[in-house]
């Protein structure tokens, strides 16, 4: 007997159109849809029991960009 599909829930998030488009481009470059990226974020947060990234200012994305140049 085939396994029944797991039930899913929908999450709605509000962002500006510009933010959505930039995020879509970033995720697409990594082979992901926005939905897949959000799902990965949630699963990773559950795995580490917290945010799956550092939130202190010293590790901000902007500073990483500056260091890599």
Secondary structure by P-SEA (a helix, b strand, c coil): cccccbbbbbbbbbbcaaaaaaaaaaaaaacccaaaaaaaaaaaaaaaccccccccccccaaaaaaaac
